[in-house]
Amino acid sequence: MLRIEGDLIVEVEEVDVAPDRLVFPGFLDLHAYAPETLVSAGVTGYLQTGQAPVETSDPLCLGLHLEGPFLNPEAAGALPPEELKPVDLDLLGEWLGRGDVRLVTVSPEIERGLEAVALVAENAVAAVGHTLANEATTRAAIDAGATFATHLWNAMAPLRARATGPVSVLLLDQRVTVGLIADGRHLHPTVEELTVRVAGASRIALTSDRVARPLTPRNRLAGGSRSGAELVARFARFGLSEVATMASLVPAQLLGLTDRGRLLPGYRADLAVLDARFRPLETVSAGKTVWALRYPEI
């Protein structure tokens, strides 16, 4: 049972009064292009994602994730190649100076890529993604300040027996949080399990990469359609505490949000209330219900 005053949790009592209800800290999504329905999935904060800054007015938006445009065109994945650019440190500095850019994904192997990583790290979370970097360049990016891996495994050079590429370095380095598109389409369940076993829940952030149209005309994945509670339902097989950590606490910590991600006194009252089958029932932000399932009257 939780007691809330204003926007804060003030008391937590371990009493099982509603076994058909699961209460999680509000979910945080670091990677969303189309956030319109996130709140109905238990998401109480997200990063609006794109290749350039945009203006946002949604109170649940925590800032911007720039997935590029300084990315390797050969690892663009479903991103439009025409949106990608060579590194422009002046432009990047201008964007970072806005104050709302919280995370930037860079391919460290492109020209001046490591300089871009270092500049981002001074102002926001620097991420490695859409990359064909070798092991040495990936390590150099981490040393330059990269602390996040954007959708690990996807749009990255594959892990091979004698040419490890970026995946193994990002997976093993304790300084790095790894993002996983946990929708069951971008990664095989065995790859998900491997990642959880190696990195542990404390270094994984579940992300949606949610887009309006997840498939291209050729049925190629262009992003995700599942978010929040659906991701939690899939990863609940690793434990409820563990999935809460991956969906709420880890992304909060990555963004430096020390008041979110836990159901403890003094923490912000951001809640995702689900039923026993992980279906969303209510989303609470700062102590106020911002979405609730409405049953038709009989």
Beta strands, then each sheet from edge to edge (+ up, - down):
strand 1: 2-5
strand 2: 8-12
strand 3: 21-25
strand 4: 27-32
strand 5: 43-50
strand 6: 61-67
strand 7: 101-106
strand 8: 125-128
strand 9: 146-149
strand 10: 177-181
strand 11: 204-207
strand 12: 271-275
strand 13: 280-285
strand 14: 288-292
sheet 1: 1+ 2-
sheet 2: 3+ 12- 13+ 14-
sheet 3: 4+ 5+ 6+ 7+ 8+ 9+ 10+ 11+
end
